[in-house]
Amino acid sequence: MVNSNQAEACTITDGVVAKEEGDGADYIDDGCDTTPALYEVVIYKLYLCTSSPTEATTSSAVVLTPCTQVFNNSSGATASVMQGAEIVLDGTYTRPPTGTYTHGYAFMDNTFGLTWAGELSASMTGMTGGTGVFCGTVVGSGTHAQASTHNNSSVCGSSAITPGKFVETLEHMAGVGDAIKTKSVIPNINGTSAAISGFLVDTNGHQAQSSGEVDKLEGLVTFANPVVVTADTTSLSMTFNVGEGMQLVNGGGNKLFIGSGPFQAIMSAN
């Protein structure tokens, strides 16, 4: 699934994140993605599909005819995950019929909890205060929309930071002032045939046409390896690839902006 405009992965050398050009090809001043210590999402529904569902448009909802629902929690199940860790969601699970599933669909909240701290190759200023090469997320919340964004996600200092969880509400998948973007696609993940698409949708399940319309997030996944359910299958497992699940950007005035980045859910049958 995708939940923001994708940048390149940050250059990290001996645990230090490149801040400016000359430190590496992909650096904070130009905007880059990295791995949060914890990444929190809220999931309502998960489906496995034998072919690609028909994605939502601005006038129609997703068509899930080739899909089978495998998870449900009408209140939303919160998953706080680490890179590559298996997760168990609190909710109702349904065993899918025997078959080969090439795609997946998820219905999620458009909020993301980010917890991270690290060292930079050059000093920056935190949005909530402090200056130094050590920076991290702070306890707080904010919204990234087409016309405005949050300014309270980071703190910096001269010694290691103990991070807090910052919760970002996503209503736009590009930079502030850019044309509204409510769909993002990442093909050929890690050189495989896997692909992920994310859609910000309104209360009707239609692709939102403005930040103010956004209500939830839909994710469509093309699996690199199909999920094969047989008569011997007893469970499904899910891991998250959040290797680029957080974005670091110089938000102007040498202040560190921290926001959500793209992530991938990987399912397998056991």
N, C-alpha and C positions, 0 to 999 in steps of 0.2 A: 504494500500500500504506500501511497505517497501523501504527504501532508504539507509540503511546501516546495517552493521552487528549488530545484537541485543545483548546488554548487559543486566544485571539485573538493575532494578530500583534503583536509589540512595536511601540510607537511609537518611531521613531528620527528624530531631528532633527539634521541636520548631522553625522551619524555617531555621535551620542550616544544611548544607549538610556535611555528613560524609566524611572526607578527607582520613583517614587511618584506617587500621584494628584495631579493638577495639572500634571504634565509631559505628560500625554497620556491618551487613553482607555484604552489597554492598556499596562500597566506591570509591572515586575518584582514589586512588592509584592503584586500581584493574580495573578501568574503569566502569562507571555506566551511566544510562540514566535518564534524568529528563525532566521537562516541561519548555519550553521557554516561555517568556512573550508574544512574537509574533513569529509566524512561517509563512514564506512566500513561496508559491509554485506557479508555472506557469502551467496552465492546458490548453491543446488544445482541447481534445476530451473526452467525457464521454459516456459510453454505459451501458445499462441494458441488462442482459442476462438471458434466461430461463434455461440455463444449462451452465456448465463451457466451456469457449472458449478453443481452443487448443493453448497452450502457444508457444511462439517463441522458435526456436532452433538456433543453430549456422548456419544453412543452410536454414531456413524457417521463415517467419513472422507469427505473431499471426493469427489464423483463427477465425473470429468473426461471423460465420454463425448463431449461436443461439442468436445473440445480435442485439439490436436496438440502434442507436445513439440518445442520448437525449440532447447533448450539443456540440457546435462547436465554436471555435474561432481560425482561422488559424494563427493569430499573437500571440496567447497565452493570457489567462486571468490571471492576477495576483491576488492571494488571500492571504491577510495578516490576519491570523486568531489567535484567542485565543482558549484555551482548551474548547471544548464543544460548542463553539459559532456557530450559523447558519451563513452560508455565501451565498452571491449572486454573481455569476460570470457574468462578462460582455461578452455577446456573444449571439448566436442564440440557442434557446431551441426548442425541438421537443417533442410533446406528444407521449409517447410510446403506442402501442396497448394495449387494455385490456388484462391482463394476470398476471401470477405470476413469478416474477423475483428473482432468487436465487443467481445470481452472478453479479458482476460489473467489468468494465474495464475502465481504465483511461490512456490517453497518455499525458505525462507531460515533461517539461524541467527537466534536471538533475542538476538544481541549486536550492539552498534552502537558504532563508534568515532567520537568527537566531538573536533574540534580547533577552538578558537575563542578569540579575545581581543578585547576592546573597551573602550570608555569608557562609564561610566554617568553619569547626571545627578546622582547623590548617592553618597556614600561607602558601601561595604559591606565586610564582612569575608569573607575567603576561608575555605572549610571546612578547608583545610590550613594557613591562616595568612595574615597580611598584612591591611592595611586601606587602602582608598583608592578612587578612582573608576575605576581601571584594574583589570580582572579578566580571568581566562581559565581555560581548562581546564588540568589538570595530568596528567602521566604517571601512570596508575593504572588501577584497575578496581574495579567494585562491582556490586551487584545491587539492582534495585528490585523488591520483592515486596509482597505484600498487607499483611504485618505489620511490615515493616522496609524501610529503604532505605539507600543509601550516604551517607557523610558526608565524602567525600574528593575531590570532583570539581573544586574551584575554588581559586584563589589570587588575592589582590588586592594592590594596592600603589599608591604615589604616582606611578609612572611606567609607561609602556607595558609590558605583559606579553608575554613570548615563550611561546606556549602549547605544551602537550604533548598527546598523544592520551590521552583518557580513554575506556575501554571499559565500556559499561554492558550488563549482562545484564538483559533485561526479562522479568519474570514476572508482571506485573500492570499493567493499563492505566488505573489511577486512582490517587488519593492513598493514602498509607499509612493504614491503618485503615478505608478504605472497603470496601464489599462487593467480593468478588473480581470483577474484570472482565477477561475474556480475549477480548472481541470489541469492536472499535471501527469505526464507519462514518462516513465523511465524504462527503456527497452534494454535487452541484452545485459542483464545484471551480472556483474563479475565475469563477463565473457561467455555467459550461458544463454540459453534460449528463454530464460525467465524474464518476465516483464511485469511491471506494476503500474496501475493507473489510479489516481485519486480524484474524487469529485466532491466538491462542497455542494450540498443540496438544500433546498428549502423544505418547508413543512409538508409539501405535496410530494417530496421525493424527486422534484425536477432540479436540474442543474441550476444553481443560483445565478442570477444575473447582476447582483450587487452584494456588497458586504452585508448590508442590512437584511437581506433575505436568508442568509446562511443559518441553517439549523443543525445539520449533522454532516458527517463525512462518510462517503462510500469508498471502498477499496476493491478493485478487481485485480486478480493475480493470475498470470499464466505461469504454471509450474514448470521448472526446468526438468523435473522428474515427476511423472504422473503419480497420484496417490491411488494405489491399487488395493481395493477392498475385496477380500476373498471370504470364503466360508470360515476360514480359520482366524480372521481378524477379530481381535478382542478389544482394541482401543485405538484411538487417534491421539497423536501427540503434536504439539505446536511449539516451535521456537521462534524467536524474533531476531532478525538481523537489524540492529540499530547502529551499525558501524558508522553511519553518517546521519544519525538521528538528531543532531543538534548543529545549529549554524552559529558561527562566530563571525562578527562583522565589525569593522570600524564604523560606528554610527555617526561619525562627525565629531570634531573636537577631540579626537583620540580617545573617545569613550567606547567601551566594549559593549556591543549589543549581542545578546544571546537569545536565540529563538529556535523553534522546532525545525527539524529537517526530515528527510524521507526515511521510511523504515519498510521492512519486508517481513511478512509472516510466512513461515515455512511449516507445512503440515506433512505428516507421514502416518501410515497405517502400521499397526503392530499386531 
